[in-house]
Amino acid sequence: MGQDYDKDLYIVLTGTGTTTIKNFVDNVEDYIFGDRDEREASILMPYTKNLSNSLSRVLNEWAIGDGDEPNYPLHAYVEPDAGHKSVAKAVTSSMAEERGVTMSSGALETAMSDLVERQKAGNEVVVVVVYNEDEDVKLVGELKNYQSIPVLNLDGMIDSFPGFKTTDEILKEEREREEFETKEAIRIAAEKEQEKLAKAAAAPAKKAAAPRKRAAAKAPAEKPLTDKPAAKKAAAPRKATAPKPVVEEPKEEKEYKVGDVVEVGGSPFVKHSELPEGLEPVRPQPKPTVEEYKALVASGALVPEDLPSPEEVPDLWKDVSRAQAAVSVPDGKLVVSKESMAQLGEGIKEMSQAYAKTIDALTDMLREGK
């Protein structure tokens, strides 16, 4: 919608940004006059406690000027504890609450209410903001709630405020963000599914299990159709096998001389003497003949009923000769059996143990006497 230069113009100045007088004049006066030399324009000025230095200079040097009459008619809306020397030359002035009902500033809210009334009366209206992106984003949002009134940035006199977003723009961005997040979630899910399928295709195929087959049934063995079961044949009893007798080979007895050391049961012994003189080993006696046997019976020395015949009498002399291995004196030397030596060793061992017990008892007695 274009401007109508035939109408009077009412301007509200606000913002905390910085500007020069030249920049302000170049932009605002071009907007006011266009291609004309004259036009009626008035300023609706909200005086707040945070009035910027740039707007203070604009009021003093451009709106009021050095003359007795201000360059542009000024209508002042003053908050408590706020003021400016230009208020003294205002056409009208009114006190406003510090805070408004729908806006942060009560003075600005009152000025905007009057601007709406001027618009309804058929005049042209505009809000010029000396914009500070860090401080005035909320301010622009409050101004744009007056939808019928144009709100322009001083730099370029256009409706462009970096960092500010209208409600429609915010809703549009939220819609676009939700659509993007939904598409991104679908894309990620599709990529994961594709990777899963690729891994499954690359994995070696499992060998199919062979189908199970029914086991072939065994034909039952044919049995005779008899009333009684066949008697089992009794197993022959096992005969106990008699163990074979162990025949020990006779060990050759070692012959010891006087002075030799004999080890019995782990204890050493020394052979000291030979057999006594006149002692001879047992020699086998001749078996009596049948004639000698009969002569003994005839003389009454033997009773036939009590003694066996010579054929039945055992050869005792052979048994005696076998037993002589226990103690024998071949060639006048004493031969002692291992069994006798073992018994001797056991006796000496018992004597040693008794002696050790005696020493222990004596030691205990000495300890007790301390």
C-alpha positions as CSV (number, residue, x, y, z in Angstrom):
1,M,0.0,0.0,0.0
2,G,1.6,3.3,-1.1
3,Q,1.7,6.6,0.8
4,D,-0.8,9.4,0.4
5,Y,1.1,12.6,0.5
6,D,-2.1,14.7,0.6
7,K,-2.8,13.4,4.1
8,D,-1.3,14.7,7.3
9,L,1.3,12.4,8.8
10,Y,1.7,11.4,12.5
11,I,4.9,9.7,13.5
12,V,5.9,7.8,16.7
13,L,9.6,7.7,17.4
14,T,11.1,4.9,19.6
15,G,14.0,2.5,19.8
16,T,17.4,2.3,21.7
17,G,19.7,2.2,18.7
18,T,22.2,4.8,17.5
19,T,22.2,7.0,14.5
20,T,23.4,10.3,13.2
21,I,21.3,13.4,12.5
22,K,22.2,13.2,8.8
23,N,21.2,9.6,8.5
24,F,17.9,10.3,10.4
25,V,17.0,13.3,8.2
26,D,17.9,11.6,5.0
27,N,15.6,8.6,5.7
28,V,12.7,10.2,7.6
29,E,12.3,13.4,5.5
30,D,12.4,11.5,2.3
31,Y,9.5,9.4,3.7
32,I,7.6,12.4,4.8
33,F,7.8,14.6,1.7
34,G,8.5,12.2,-1.1
35,D,8.6,14.5,-4.2
36,R,6.9,17.4,-2.5
37,D,8.3,20.4,-0.7
38,E,5.7,20.8,1.9
39,R,3.5,18.5,4.1
40,E,2.0,18.6,7.5
41,A,3.8,16.1,9.9
42,S,3.5,15.8,13.7
43,I,5.6,13.8,16.3
44,L,3.9,11.7,19.0
45,M,6.8,11.2,21.4
46,P,6.9,8.8,24.4
47,Y,9.4,10.0,27.0
48,T,10.7,7.1,28.9
49,K,13.5,6.8,31.5
50,N,15.7,4.9,29.1
51,L,15.5,7.6,26.3
52,S,18.5,7.0,24.0
53,N,21.1,9.7,23.2
54,S,20.4,9.4,19.5
55,L,16.6,10.2,20.0
56,S,17.5,13.0,22.4
57,R,19.6,14.7,19.8
58,V,16.9,14.1,17.1
59,L,14.3,15.9,19.3
60,N,16.6,18.8,20.1
61,E,18.2,19.4,16.7
62,W,15.5,18.2,14.3
63,A,12.1,18.3,15.9
64,I,12.5,21.5,18.1
65,G,15.3,23.3,16.4
66,D,16.7,26.7,17.3
67,G,13.6,28.8,16.5
68,D,10.9,29.9,18.7
69,E,8.5,27.5,17.1
70,P,9.4,23.8,16.8
71,N,10.1,22.5,13.3
72,Y,7.4,19.8,13.8
73,P,4.5,19.9,16.2
74,L,5.3,17.7,19.3
75,H,2.9,15.8,21.5
76,A,4.6,14.5,24.7
77,Y,3.7,11.4,26.7
78,V,5.8,11.4,29.8
79,E,6.4,8.5,32.3
80,P,7.1,9.3,36.0
81,D,10.7,10.4,36.7
82,A,11.3,10.9,32.9
83,G,11.7,14.3,31.2
84,H,13.5,16.2,28.5
85,K,13.9,19.9,27.7
86,S,11.9,19.5,24.5
87,V,8.8,18.8,26.6
88,A,8.6,22.5,27.3
89,K,7.9,23.2,23.7
90,A,5.4,20.4,23.2
91,V,2.0,21.2,21.8
92,T,0.4,18.8,24.2
93,S,1.8,16.8,27.1
94,S,0.3,14.1,29.3
95,M,1.5,11.9,32.2
96,A,1.5,8.2,31.7
97,E,1.9,5.2,33.9
98,E,5.3,3.6,34.1
99,R,4.1,0.4,32.6
100,G,1.3,-0.2,30.2
101,V,-1.3,-2.9,30.1
102,T,-0.3,-4.5,26.8
103,M,3.2,-3.0,26.4
104,S,6.3,-2.7,28.6
105,S,6.1,1.2,28.5
106,G,3.0,3.1,29.7
107,A,4.1,6.2,27.7
108,L,4.6,4.2,24.5
109,E,1.2,2.4,25.0
110,T,-0.6,5.8,25.3
111,A,1.1,7.2,22.2
112,M,0.1,4.2,20.2
113,S,-3.5,4.5,21.3
114,D,-3.6,8.1,20.1
115,L,-1.9,7.0,16.8
116,V,-4.7,4.5,16.2
117,E,-7.2,7.3,16.7
118,R,-5.4,9.5,14.2
119,Q,-5.5,6.7,11.7
120,K,-9.2,6.2,12.2
121,A,-9.6,10.0,11.6
122,G,-8.2,9.5,8.1
123,N,-4.6,10.5,8.6
124,E,-1.5,8.7,7.6
125,V,0.5,7.1,10.5
126,V,3.8,5.3,11.0
127,V,6.2,4.1,13.7
128,V,9.9,4.7,13.1
129,V,12.3,2.6,15.2
130,V,15.9,3.4,15.7
131,Y,16.6,-0.3,15.9
132,N,19.0,-2.1,18.2
133,E,19.0,-5.8,17.5
134,D,20.3,-6.8,20.9
135,E,17.7,-4.7,22.9
136,D,14.6,-4.0,20.7
137,V,13.4,-7.4,19.4
138,K,10.7,-7.5,22.2
139,L,9.8,-3.8,21.5
140,V,9.2,-4.5,17.8
141,G,7.0,-7.5,18.7
142,E,4.8,-5.3,20.9
143,L,4.5,-2.7,18.2
144,K,3.5,-5.2,15.5
145,N,0.5,-6.2,17.6
146,Y,-1.1,-3.0,16.2
147,Q,-1.6,-4.7,12.8
148,S,-3.0,-1.7,11.0
149,I,0.0,0.6,11.7
150,P,3.2,0.2,9.7
151,V,6.3,-0.3,11.8
152,L,9.6,0.7,9.9
153,N,13.3,0.4,10.6
154,L,15.0,3.9,10.4
155,D,17.7,2.3,8.2
156,G,16.0,2.2,4.9
157,M,12.5,3.0,6.2
158,I,11.5,-0.6,5.6
159,D,9.8,-3.3,7.6
160,S,12.9,-5.3,8.2
161,F,14.4,-6.0,11.7
162,P,17.3,-8.5,11.9
163,G,16.7,-11.0,14.6
164,F,13.0,-10.4,14.9
165,K,10.4,-12.9,13.8
166,T,6.7,-12.4,13.6
167,T,4.3,-15.0,15.1
168,D,3.5,-16.3,11.6
169,E,7.2,-16.6,10.9
170,I,7.8,-18.5,14.1
171,L,4.9,-20.9,13.5
172,K,6.2,-21.4,9.9
173,E,9.7,-22.2,11.2
174,E,8.3,-24.6,13.8
175,R,6.3,-26.3,11.1
176,E,9.3,-26.6,8.8
177,R,11.5,-27.8,11.7
178,E,9.0,-30.6,12.6
179,E,8.7,-31.6,8.9
180,F,12.5,-31.7,8.7
181,E,12.9,-33.8,11.9
182,T,10.2,-36.2,10.7
183,K,11.9,-36.7,7.3
184,E,15.3,-37.0,9.0
185,A,13.9,-39.7,11.3
186,I,12.4,-41.6,8.3
187,R,15.7,-41.3,6.4
188,I,17.8,-42.6,9.4
189,A,15.4,-45.5,9.9
190,A,15.6,-46.4,6.2
191,E,19.4,-46.3,6.3
192,K,19.5,-48.6,9.3
193,E,17.2,-51.0,7.6
194,Q,19.3,-51.0,4.5
195,E,22.4,-51.7,6.5
196,K,20.7,-54.6,8.2
197,L,19.6,-56.1,4.9
198,A,23.1,-55.6,3.5
199,K,24.7,-57.5,6.5
200,A,22.1,-60.3,6.1
201,A,22.9,-60.6,2.4
202,A,26.7,-60.7,3.1
203,A,26.5,-63.3,5.8
204,P,27.0,-67.0,4.7
205,A,23.8,-68.8,4.0
206,K,22.9,-71.4,6.6
207,K,22.7,-75.0,5.4
208,A,19.1,-76.1,5.4
209,A,18.4,-78.8,7.8
210,A,17.6,-82.2,6.2
211,P,14.0,-83.3,6.8
212,R,13.6,-86.0,9.4
213,K,12.6,-89.4,8.2
214,R,10.6,-92.0,9.9
215,A,12.8,-94.8,11.3
216,A,12.2,-98.2,9.6
217,A,10.3,-100.5,11.9
218,K,12.1,-103.8,12.7
219,A,10.2,-107.0,11.9
220,P,9.4,-108.9,15.1
221,A,11.3,-112.2,15.5
222,E,9.1,-115.2,14.8
223,K,8.4,-117.3,17.9
224,P,6.9,-120.8,18.1
225,L,3.3,-120.9,19.0
226,T,3.6,-122.9,22.1
227,D,1.8,-122.7,25.4
228,K,5.0,-122.9,27.5
229,P,8.1,-120.9,26.9
230,A,11.2,-122.8,25.9
231,A,13.3,-123.8,29.0
232,K,16.6,-122.0,29.1
233,K,19.6,-124.2,29.1
234,A,21.4,-124.1,32.4
235,A,24.8,-122.6,32.2
236,A,27.6,-125.0,33.2
237,P,29.1,-124.1,36.5
238,R,32.5,-122.5,36.3
239,K,35.3,-124.5,37.8
240,A,37.6,-122.7,40.2
241,T,41.1,-122.7,38.9
242,A,43.6,-123.5,41.5
243,P,46.3,-121.0,41.8
244,K,49.7,-122.2,40.7
245,P,52.1,-122.7,43.5
246,V,54.9,-120.2,43.7
247,V,58.2,-122.0,43.8
248,E,60.9,-120.0,45.4
249,E,64.3,-120.7,44.3
250,P,66.6,-121.3,47.2
251,K,68.9,-118.5,47.7
252,E,72.6,-119.2,48.1
253,E,73.7,-118.3,51.6
254,K,76.8,-116.1,51.7
255,E,79.6,-117.5,53.7
256,Y,81.0,-115.1,56.3
257,K,84.4,-115.2,58.0
258,V,85.6,-113.9,61.4
259,G,85.8,-110.2,61.3
260,D,83.3,-109.8,58.4
261,V,80.5,-107.1,58.9
262,V,77.0,-108.5,58.5
263,E,74.1,-106.0,58.1
264,V,70.8,-107.2,59.7
265,G,67.7,-105.1,59.7
266,G,69.8,-102.1,58.8
267,S,72.2,-102.6,61.8
268,P,75.8,-103.8,61.2
269,F,77.2,-106.8,63.1
270,V,80.8,-108.3,63.2
271,K,81.4,-112.0,63.2
272,H,83.6,-112.8,66.2
273,S,84.3,-116.6,66.5
274,E,84.0,-120.0,64.9
275,L,82.1,-123.1,66.2
276,P,83.6,-124.7,69.4
277,E,86.2,-127.4,68.9
278,G,84.9,-130.9,68.7
279,L,81.5,-129.9,67.4
280,E,80.7,-131.5,64.0
281,P,77.7,-130.9,61.8
282,V,74.9,-133.5,61.7
283,R,75.7,-136.2,59.2
284,P,73.0,-138.5,57.6
285,Q,72.7,-141.9,59.3
286,P,72.3,-145.0,57.2
287,K,68.8,-146.4,57.0
288,P,68.4,-149.9,58.8
289,T,68.1,-152.8,56.5
290,V,65.3,-155.4,56.6
291,E,67.5,-157.9,58.3
292,E,68.5,-155.4,61.0
293,Y,64.9,-154.5,61.4
294,K,63.9,-158.2,61.9
295,A,66.7,-158.8,64.3
296,L,65.5,-155.8,66.5
297,V,62.0,-157.3,66.4
298,A,63.3,-160.7,67.4
299,S,65.3,-159.3,70.3
300,G,62.2,-157.5,71.6
301,A,63.7,-154.1,71.1
302,L,61.0,-153.2,68.6
303,V,57.3,-154.1,68.5
304,P,56.1,-154.6,65.0
305,E,52.5,-153.5,65.7
306,D,53.8,-150.1,66.9
307,L,56.5,-149.4,64.2
308,P,56.2,-149.4,60.5
309,S,58.2,-151.6,58.3
310,P,61.6,-150.4,56.9
311,E,59.9,-149.6,53.6
312,E,57.4,-147.3,55.4
313,V,60.0,-145.6,57.7
314,P,60.8,-142.1,56.3
315,D,64.4,-141.1,55.8
316,L,64.7,-138.8,58.8
317,W,68.4,-138.3,58.1
318,K,67.6,-136.5,54.9
319,D,65.3,-134.1,56.8
320,V,67.9,-133.4,59.3
321,S,70.5,-132.7,56.7
322,R,68.1,-130.2,55.1
323,A,67.5,-128.5,58.4
324,Q,71.2,-128.0,58.9
325,A,71.0,-124.9,56.7
326,A,69.9,-123.0,59.9
327,V,73.3,-123.5,61.5
328,S,76.2,-125.3,59.8
329,V,79.9,-125.3,60.2
330,P,81.4,-126.0,56.7
331,D,85.1,-126.0,56.8
332,G,85.1,-124.9,60.5
333,K,83.2,-121.6,59.7
334,L,80.0,-120.4,61.3
335,V,77.1,-119.8,58.9
336,V,74.2,-117.9,60.5
337,S,70.8,-117.8,58.8
338,K,69.2,-114.4,57.9
339,E,66.2,-115.2,60.1
340,S,68.5,-115.5,63.2
341,M,70.3,-112.4,62.3
342,A,67.0,-110.5,61.8
343,Q,65.8,-111.7,65.3
344,L,69.1,-110.5,66.7
345,G,68.6,-107.1,65.0
346,E,65.1,-106.7,66.5
347,G,66.4,-107.5,70.0
348,I,69.1,-104.8,69.7
349,K,66.6,-102.4,68.3
350,E,64.3,-103.0,71.4
351,M,67.3,-102.5,73.7
352,S,68.1,-99.2,72.0
353,Q,64.5,-98.0,72.4
354,A,64.5,-99.0,76.1
355,Y,67.8,-97.1,76.6
356,A,66.3,-94.0,74.8
357,K,63.2,-94.1,77.1
358,T,65.5,-94.3,80.1
359,I,67.4,-91.2,79.0
360,D,64.2,-89.3,78.3
361,A,62.9,-90.2,81.8
362,L,66.1,-89.0,83.4
363,T,65.9,-85.8,81.4
364,D,62.4,-85.1,82.5
365,M,63.4,-85.7,86.1
366,L,66.2,-83.2,85.8
367,R,63.8,-80.6,84.3
368,E,61.3,-81.1,87.1
369,G,64.0,-80.7,89.8
370,K,64.8,-77.1,88.6
